Amino acid sequence: MSFQSFKENHDAHIIQNYARQPAAFVKGEGCKLWDMDGKEYIDFASGIGVLSVGHSHPVWVEAVTEQAGKLTHVCNLFYTEPGAKLAKKLCEISGLSAVFFANSGAESNEGLIKLARKYSKDKYGEGRSTIITLNGSFHGRTMATLTATAQAHFHKHFDPFMPGFRYVPPNDFDALANQGDDVCAVLLEPIQGEGGVIPLDTEYVKQVAKLCEERDWLLMIDEVQTGIGRLGYWFGFQELGVQPDAISFAKGVGGGIPLGGFIVSEKLRDVLGHGTHGTTYGGNPLCAAAGLATIEILESVLPQVAKKGEYMRTRIKEMNLPKVLEVRGKGLMIGIKIDGIPPAEINGKLLQAGLVGLTAGADALRFLPPLVISTEDIDAGLAIFEKVMKTL
């Protein structure tokens, strides 16, 4: 079947809410992809940061296959061993105390919102339910997490929105400190991914953490894109040197299988009691086995992530490309601010040339390669990038 015939059949039966690029991938191995015509690509997107261990990693495949042959799912009214093991591992690498498993980043952040409001209501009663987020943030597409997302173009079409959220500028401590007595929590991303790959200032985050402690606001950190090794630490808050009350995670933790959740400090472990929150698939044995294998693989890879990311950013800067205004990010989360050309247009040209990338915000390209990527694949991908950029 030709790609055009496949696309027509596909589009006849699927809602057209995605601006899909013209490639149908059928196989992946390591940091490479192949489409249905046999064309090879280097993957600098990893499924928007999901494929942290690359495609079809043998350790991951073996773990998932073995678990699929034993038990894929039972409901959360019963105990399973893989979920318990994964929760313990996540607590160890985060330094936090207890885990709730979910399926996606949006669901994970939705859980944080409920957690914050229940904590405050249990302790202080009514009137203290507002959650502060930062302009440029992205926290998901459910109605609550969409409301928490402080980017107007995501809000179009979907009002009225939920009450109980307010936005302040990032890195403006005074704007945050001037918020009233109705606040229960602050939710922030160490790096605003969808907002353009923009890191928060370390000192600002430390000030926010101190303020939250003084006022008993929960400090909640959205680690959906920055967590599980993406920045060279297991979680972005560790690089910032703060101790959050709760964090969300998803994307890279499952290595390609839907898995997410949130991790809480000791003071929050009992806030969500029996019947207050739940999900059908969260932490099922198959997903948990995938998560355990992912973390096992990344344990040996993690020390190299920051070096690989610095190598990529340095190489891009050394190209001296006239349309590149800025290269930013940490670890293997890289943003490239572009001058005068829509990033989506460049991304299409990169795909034609054999490189899979992403956009971020209105003016930036985003590279999120698998954390296991080799220097050879980095060089090959950047060579494609440089060649395309020089034709613009």
C-alpha positions in Angstrom: 0.0 0.0 0.0 1.3 3.4 -0.9 1.6 6.1 1.8 -1.1 8.2 0.1 -3.5 5.3 0.1 -2.7 4.5 3.8 -3.2 8.2 4.7 -6.6 8.4 3.0 -7.8 5.3 4.8 -6.4 6.5 8.1 -8.0 10.0 7.8 -11.4 8.5 6.9 -11.7 6.9 10.3 -9.7 9.1 12.8 -10.6 12.5 14.1 -8.3 15.1 12.6 -7.1 16.9 15.7 -3.4 16.4 15.0 -1.4 18.1 12.3 0.4 14.9 11.4 3.6 15.0 9.4 3.8 12.9 6.2 5.5 9.8 7.6 4.0 6.5 8.8 6.6 4.8 11.0 6.6 1.0 11.1 9.8 0.1 13.0 12.2 1.6 15.5 15.5 0.4 16.8 17.7 2.4 19.2 17.6 6.0 18.1 16.4 5.3 14.5 13.0 4.9 12.8 11.9 3.5 9.5 8.7 4.4 7.6 6.5 2.2 5.5 8.6 3.0 2.4 11.8 1.9 4.2 13.3 5.4 4.6 15.5 5.7 7.7 15.3 8.6 10.2 17.2 9.7 13.3 14.9 10.3 16.2 15.4 13.6 18.1 11.8 13.6 19.4 11.5 10.2 21.2 7.7 10.5 21.1 7.8 13.9 22.8 10.3 12.6 25.4 8.6 9.2 26.0 11.1 6.8 24.5 13.9 7.6 27.1 15.6 4.2 26.4 15.0 4.4 22.6 13.1 2.0 20.4 12.9 -1.7 21.2 15.6 -1.8 23.8 16.3 -5.5 24.4 16.2 -5.3 28.2 12.9 -3.4 28.0 11.4 -5.8 25.4 12.3 -8.8 27.5 10.8 -7.4 30.7 7.5 -6.4 29.0 7.3 -9.7 27.1 7.9 -11.7 30.2 5.3 -9.8 32.2 2.7 -10.0 29.4 3.0 -13.8 29.5 2.2 -13.8 33.2 -0.3 -11.0 34.1 -1.1 -7.8 32.4 -3.8 -6.3 34.6 -5.8 -6.6 37.7 -7.7 -3.7 39.3 -6.3 -1.7 42.1 -8.5 -3.5 44.7 -5.7 -6.1 44.8 -1.9 -6.1 45.3 0.6 -6.8 42.5 4.4 -7.2 42.9 5.7 -5.1 39.9 3.8 -2.0 41.1 5.2 -2.3 44.6 8.7 -2.6 43.3 8.4 0.3 41.0 6.9 2.5 43.7 9.8 1.7 46.0 12.3 2.5 43.2 10.6 5.9 42.5 10.7 6.8 46.1 14.4 5.9 46.3 15.4 8.0 43.3 13.2 11.0 44.2 13.7 11.0 48.0 10.0 11.3 48.5 7.7 8.9 50.4 4.7 7.5 48.5 3.5 7.0 44.9 0.1 7.2 43.1 0.2 5.6 39.7 -1.7 7.0 36.7 -1.5 6.8 32.9 -0.5 10.2 31.5 1.0 13.5 32.5 -2.4 15.3 32.4 -3.9 12.7 34.8 -0.9 12.9 37.0 -1.2 16.7 37.3 -5.0 16.4 37.8 -4.1 14.2 40.8 -1.8 16.9 42.2 -4.6 19.5 41.9 -6.9 17.3 43.9 -4.2 16.5 46.4 -3.5 20.2 47.1 -7.1 21.2 47.5 -7.9 18.3 49.9 -4.7 18.9 52.0 -5.7 22.6 52.4 -9.4 21.9 53.0 -8.6 19.2 55.6 -6.3 21.5 57.5 -7.8 25.0 57.0 -11.4 24.5 55.8 -13.0 26.5 53.0 -11.6 29.5 51.1 -8.0 28.3 50.5 -8.1 26.4 47.2 -6.3 28.6 44.6 -3.4 27.1 42.7 -0.8 29.4 41.2 0.9 28.5 37.9 3.3 30.4 35.7 2.7 32.2 32.4 4.0 30.0 29.6 3.3 26.8 31.5 1.7 23.6 30.2 0.2 21.0 32.5 -2.2 19.0 30.3 -5.4 19.0 28.3 -8.1 17.8 30.8 -10.3 20.7 31.9 -8.5 21.2 35.2 -5.0 20.9 33.8 -5.9 23.0 30.8 -7.1 25.7 33.1 -3.8 25.4 35.0 -2.0 25.8 31.7 -1.2 29.5 31.4 -1.1 29.8 27.6 -4.1 31.5 26.0 -4.0 29.7 22.6 -4.6 26.4 24.4 -7.7 27.8 26.0 -9.5 28.8 22.8 -12.9 27.1 22.3 -13.2 25.5 25.7 -14.5 28.0 28.1 -16.0 28.3 30.7 -13.0 27.2 32.7 -12.7 25.9 36.3 -12.3 28.5 39.0 -9.4 28.3 41.4 -6.3 29.0 39.3 -4.2 32.2 38.9 -1.2 32.9 36.7 2.0 34.9 37.5 5.0 35.7 35.4 7.9 33.2 35.7 11.0 34.4 37.7 9.0 37.3 39.2 9.1 36.5 42.9 7.3 39.6 44.0 4.3 38.8 41.8 4.0 35.4 43.6 4.6 36.7 47.1 1.8 39.3 46.6 -0.8 36.5 46.2 -3.6 36.4 48.8 -4.7 34.1 51.6 -6.8 31.9 49.2 -3.7 30.1 47.9 -3.1 26.4 48.6 -0.3 25.5 46.2 2.2 26.5 43.5 2.6 24.3 40.5 5.6 24.8 38.2 7.9 23.1 35.7 11.7 23.3 36.1 11.8 23.9 32.3 8.8 25.1 30.4 8.8 22.6 27.6 5.7 23.6 25.5 6.4 27.2 26.4 9.6 27.2 24.4 12.2 25.1 26.5 12.7 27.9 29.0 14.4 27.0 32.3 13.4 28.7 35.5 16.0 30.6 37.4 17.5 28.5 40.2 17.4 31.3 42.8 13.8 32.1 41.9 12.7 28.4 42.5 14.6 28.4 45.8 12.7 31.6 46.8 9.4 30.0 45.9 10.3 26.9 47.9 11.0 29.1 51.0 7.8 31.1 50.5 5.7 27.9 50.2 7.2 26.5 53.4 6.5 29.8 55.3 2.9 29.9 54.1 2.2 26.2 54.1 1.5 26.3 50.3 2.3 23.0 48.7 5.3 23.2 46.3 4.3 20.9 43.4 6.6 20.3 40.5 5.5 19.1 37.2 8.2 16.7 36.1 6.3 15.1 33.3 8.8 16.2 30.7 11.8 17.0 32.9 11.8 13.9 35.0 13.2 10.4 34.7 16.7 11.5 33.7 15.9 14.0 30.9 18.0 16.8 32.5 20.8 14.6 33.7 19.2 14.1 37.2 16.4 11.7 38.0 14.2 14.7 38.5 14.6 18.4 37.6 14.0 19.6 41.2 17.2 17.8 42.3 19.3 20.0 40.0 17.5 23.1 41.4 18.3 22.1 45.0 14.8 22.3 46.4 12.6 19.8 48.2 9.0 19.8 46.8 5.9 18.5 48.6 4.8 16.5 45.5 5.9 15.9 41.9 4.2 14.5 38.9 5.9 12.2 36.4 5.0 10.4 33.1 6.4 10.3 29.6 9.9 8.7 29.9 9.1 6.5 32.9 7.3 3.8 30.8 9.8 3.6 27.9 6.8 3.8 25.5 4.0 2.3 27.5 1.4 4.7 29.1 2.5 5.3 32.7 2.5 8.3 35.0 1.7 9.4 38.5 2.7 11.5 41.3 5.1 11.1 44.3 4.4 12.9 47.6 6.4 13.8 50.7 5.8 12.2 54.1 3.4 14.9 55.2 1.1 14.2 52.3 1.1 10.4 52.1 -2.3 10.1 54.0 -4.2 13.0 52.4 -5.9 10.8 49.7 -7.6 8.1 51.7 -9.8 5.3 50.6 -12.2 6.3 47.8 -10.9 9.8 47.3 -9.0 9.2 44.1 -8.4 6.4 41.7 -7.8 5.2 38.1 -8.4 1.9 36.3 -5.1 1.2 34.7 -2.6 3.0 36.9 0.4 1.0 37.9 -0.9 -2.3 36.4 1.7 -5.1 36.2 2.6 -4.6 32.5 3.2 -0.9 32.9 5.1 -1.3 36.1 7.4 -3.9 34.5 8.1 -1.5 31.7 8.9 1.2 34.3 11.2 -1.0 36.2 13.1 -2.0 33.1 13.3 1.7 32.0 14.9 2.8 35.3 17.3 -0.2 35.3 18.6 0.8 31.8 18.8 4.5 32.7 20.8 3.9 35.9 24.0 3.4 33.8 23.1 6.1 31.2 22.2 8.9 33.6 25.8 10.1 34.3 26.3 10.8 30.6 23.0 12.7 29.9 24.3 16.2 30.9 27.5 15.7 28.9 25.6 14.7 25.8 23.2 17.6 26.1 26.1 20.1 26.6 27.8 18.5 23.5 24.7 19.0 21.4 24.1 22.7 22.5 27.8 23.5 21.9 27.8 21.9 18.5 24.7 23.9 17.5 26.2 27.2 18.7 29.4 26.5 16.8 27.5 26.2 13.5 26.9 30.0 13.6 23.6 29.6 11.8 22.1 33.1 11.1 18.5 32.0 11.8 19.4 30.5 15.2 19.0 33.3 17.9 19.5 31.2 21.0 20.2 27.6 22.1 18.8 26.8 25.6 17.8 23.9 27.9 19.5 21.4 30.1 20.5 17.8 29.7 18.9 16.3 26.6 16.0 18.8 26.6 17.1 21.3 24.0 15.4 24.4 22.6 16.5 26.4 19.6 15.0 29.8 19.1 14.5 30.6 15.4 14.4 34.0 13.7 11.6 34.7 11.2 10.7 31.2 10.1 7.9 29.2 11.6 9.4 26.2 13.5 6.8 23.9 12.0 8.1 24.7 8.5 11.6 23.9 9.5 10.5 20.7 11.2 8.9 19.6 8.0 12.1 20.1 6.1 14.1 18.2 8.8 11.7 15.3 8.4 12.2 15.2 4.6 15.9 15.1 5.2 15.7 12.2 7.7 15.6 13.9 11.2 12.5 13.7 13.5 12.3 16.8 15.7 9.7 18.9 17.5 8.5 22.5 18.0 8.1 24.4 21.3 6.0 27.5 21.5 5.8 29.9 18.6 9.4 30.4 17.8 11.5 27.4 18.8 12.5 23.9 17.7 12.8 21.3 20.4 15.1 18.2 20.5 14.3 15.5 23.0 16.4 12.5 21.8 16.4 9.2 23.6 18.7 9.4 26.7 20.6 6.3 25.3 21.6 8.2 22.1 25.2 7.7 21.0 27.6 10.4 20.0 27.5 9.0 16.4 23.8 9.4 16.2 24.0 12.9 17.7 26.5 13.9 15.1 24.5 12.4 12.3 21.3 14.2 13.4 23.1 17.5 13.8 24.6 17.2 10.4 21.1 16.9 8.9 20.0 19.9 11.0 23.0 22.0 9.9 22.5 21.1 6.2 18.7 22.0 6.3 19.3 25.2 8.2 21.9 26.4 5.6 19.3 26.0 2.8 16.8 28.4 4.4 
